[in-house]
């Protein structure tokens, strides 16, 4: 790892990342990944994309993934260009740059695989036995609670944004961005509510949820370690085998399995039905009165039917 600079450690305390603790919790492979931590930036995805653009367009151009973490993003964004809200120090704002040994047309389902990896990684933290991390198609992590055998969705825990930087016949440079609410969900909710007052539809329609709801000791350091440890084998497996090994794991974490959902496109209902799972390419399978429909991510947003 890169040695910390003065800008890497804004203040002490568990709101920030402790390098010694991080190294102790990281597996050997991600411990060797170059890691930059900064107090503030516009977008960690944009920062990492700039570095990837400067590389030779070759599958071997990057010996190990690049990681960039910021305590604050001034231009953070989610899918479809939506804003990503986070209070400085309360969310893990991270981007991983890597070269996947696949052409861009063979990258279908990468966000599904990354969602599985992050959910499984966060599950290694000391979570309350009644709570778990679940997945919402196509690229959100939710926090759910078991209320006497009936799972209840608490809110949106994390989002994933994957962007392609360049591609060749046998390799694609991608930036995997993810934001995980670690603490301070109430403050984020206030920001979201303020924006909802001006816009009719926003993101998933779910309130934000923080990891601290399920894990009293939640902190950025352990969350980052759990995430990178999970991404290491996932990236290798996806590069070799594609989406197939992740499909049963995704279904085991499907937050809306068997529930009626609505698909919205620019705020207008496009489809409604029972969410039964995803197909081999990562498209949503929706059981409707007219038969099973396959839904590509595109510009649609999924919400539970009311």
N, C-alpha and C positions, 0 to 999 in steps of 0.2 A: 504494500500500500504506500501511497505517497505520504510523506511526512506532513503533518498539519502546519499550516501557516497561521499567522495571527488572525486572518479573516476567517479561518476555519473554526475557531472556537470563540463565538461571540460572548458567551457567559458560561459559567459552570452550572451544574444542576441537571436533574434527570429530564428536563425539557429538551436537552441537546444530546449530541452523540458523544459518548465516551470512547475514545479510540482503543484504549487498553481493554476495556470490557468487550468491545466489538470484536477485536482480534481473538479474544479468548472464546467467544461464542461462534465464530465462523469456522466452517469446515476448511480443509486445506486449500481446495481449489479457489473458492471466492476470496480467501484471504490474500491471494496473489493478484486479484483483479485491481487495476488502477482505480483509486477512489478519490474523488474531489468532493469536499464539503465546503459550501459557501454560505454566508449569512443571507444573501439575497441575490436573485437574478430574475430576468424576465420569464424565462421558461427553461427548465432543465432539458426538456426534449429538444428545444432549438439549440441549446449549447452543445449537446452531444451530436446532433445532426451536423453541425458545423465541422466538428472533428472528423466525423465519418466521411463527409464530402471531400476532405483533403487526402484521404487514403487512396492508394492504387486500387483499381477495381479488380480485385482478386480475392478468391476464397481464403487465401492465407495472409491477407494484408493486416489482420488484427490478431495478434497472438492470444489475447484474452479480452473478454468484454470490458468496456469502460463503464464506470459508475459515477454518476453525479447526483449529489443530494443538496438541497437548499432548504434553509429554515423558512424562507419566504419567497414566493413567486409573485411578481407583479403582473405577469401576463399568462398565468397558468390557464389551461383550457382542457376540456374533455372532448368526448366524441361530438361530431357535428359542430365543432367550434364553440361549444357552450363554455361559459366560464367555470373555473374550478375554485371553490371557496375554501380557504384554510387560514386559520389564525397562526401567525409565526410561532414556531416551536410546538404546535399542537398536532401537526400532521406530518407524516413521512412523505416528503415530496421527492421522488427518486426517478431517475431515468437510467436505463442500461442500454448501451450501444453494443451491437454485436453483428457478426456476419453469419447468417444462417446458410448452410451449404445446400440451398435450394433456389431454383428460379422463382420469380415472383408468382407465377401461376401455380406453384406448388406450395404456397404459403397459406392456403386456405385453412382456417381453423387455428391459426397461431394464437389469436387472442383467447380462444377457448382453452387451449393448452396452458397459457400463462395464468388464466384465471384459476384453473385447477391447481397449478403449482402454488400460487400465492395462498389460496384457501387452505391447502394442506400444510403449507409452511406456518401459517398463523395458528393452525390447530395444534402445533407443537408447543405453543405458549401455555402457561397455566390458566386456562379458561375455566370459568364457572361450569360445573358439570351440566347445568341446565341450558347452556348456551352453546351455539356453534356458528361457524362461518359457512354460509351457503352461497350459491351462485345464481345470478339472474342473467339470463341470456340478453345480449351477447357478451357483455364485458364488465359486469358489476359484481362486487362482492357485498353480500348482505349479512347482517347480524340477526340471528333468529333465537327465540327463546322457547323452551318446551314448557307449556302451561298444562300440566296434567295430561301429557300425551298429545296435546294439540299444538303443533308448531306455530308460533306467532312471529311475524316479521317485525323486528324492532326498527330497522332502518338501513340506509346505505352506508356501508363501512368503507368501501374503496371503489375506485374506478381505474380502468386501464385504457391507455391510448397508445396504439402501435402505429408508427409511421415508417414508410419505406423511404430510404435515402437514395440508394442506387441499386441496380440489379444487373446481373450478367446471365449467361446461359446456365451457370451452375452455382450461383451465389447471390444473396441479397443482403445488403446492409440495412438493418432496421434499428429503430429506437423504440424501446419498450418503456413507456412512461407509466408510473402508477402513483396514485395518491391514496394514502391510508389514514383515516381519521384515528388518531391515537388517543387524544383527549380533547376536551373543550367542544363537544358536539353542540352544546347550547348556543355558544357564540356563533358557530357556523349556521345553525338553524335561523338565527336572527337575520343574518345576511341573506340567506335564501328567501326568507319570508318577505324581506324588503324588495327583492327583485321580483318575486311572484306578484307583488302588488302592482307592478308595472307590466308584467308579461303574463299572458293567459296560461301558457304551458311551459313547463321547465323540467328538463332532465327526466328522472325516473318517476317523479311524483311521490317519492318516499322521503321522509325526514332523514337527515344525516344521523348516523350512530357512531359512537367512538368505541375503540377497542377497550377502553378503560371500564366500560359498562360490564364487560365480560371478564376482564382481567385487571384487578385492582392495581397491580404492579406495572401496568403497561407503560412503556417508555420507547423513545425513538430508537435507542441502541439495540435493544432486544428485537424490536420489530424489524429493523433493517437486517439483522443477522438471520432471523428466521426466513425472511423473504429471499435473500441472496442464496442461502443454503438450499432452498427449494427450487430456485430458478436454475441452479447449476445442472442438476441431472435432467431437468425438464427441457432445457435448450438442447442438450446433447441428444435426448431421446426424440424430440421433435425433428431435429436435423436428420436423424437416421430413419425414423419410422413414420413421421408425419403425425396426423391427428389420432389415428386408430387406437394407440394405447391409452389415450386420455378419455375416450368416449365413456367407458363404464364408470370411470372416476367422476366425470362430470355429472352423469346421471345420479350417482350416489349423493351429490351435493346440490341437486336441482331444487331451488327454493320454491318453485311454482308447480312442481310435479302434480298432475291431476287437478290443478286449479283452473278455473275459467279466467282467461286473460283477454285483454284488448290490445291490439296493435294500432298505434297512432302514427300518422304521417303528417308532419306540420300541424299537429293538433286535431287532425280529422281522423275518425275511426276508419281503419283500412280493413281489419279483420277481427273476428272474435271467435274464441273456441277454447277447448281444453288443451293446455300445454302438456304434451305427452313426452317431449324430449327433443333431441336433435338427431340429424342424420349423419352419415359418414363424412359429410363436408362441413358440418357445423351449422347447417341451417335448422331453424326452429321447425318442429313438427306440431301442427295445430289441428286438432280434431274438431271439425266444424260440421254443421248440419248437412253440408254438401260434400263432405268427405275430408280426408286429410290433406291439408295444404302445407307446402314447404315455404318458409319465409326467410329471405336473405336479410342480413342486417341492414344494409343501405341506410336510409334515413328514418327508419321506423323506431318507435319507442314502445316498450312493453310495460303494461300496467295491469295489476289485478283488477278484474271486473268488479264493479260495485253492485 
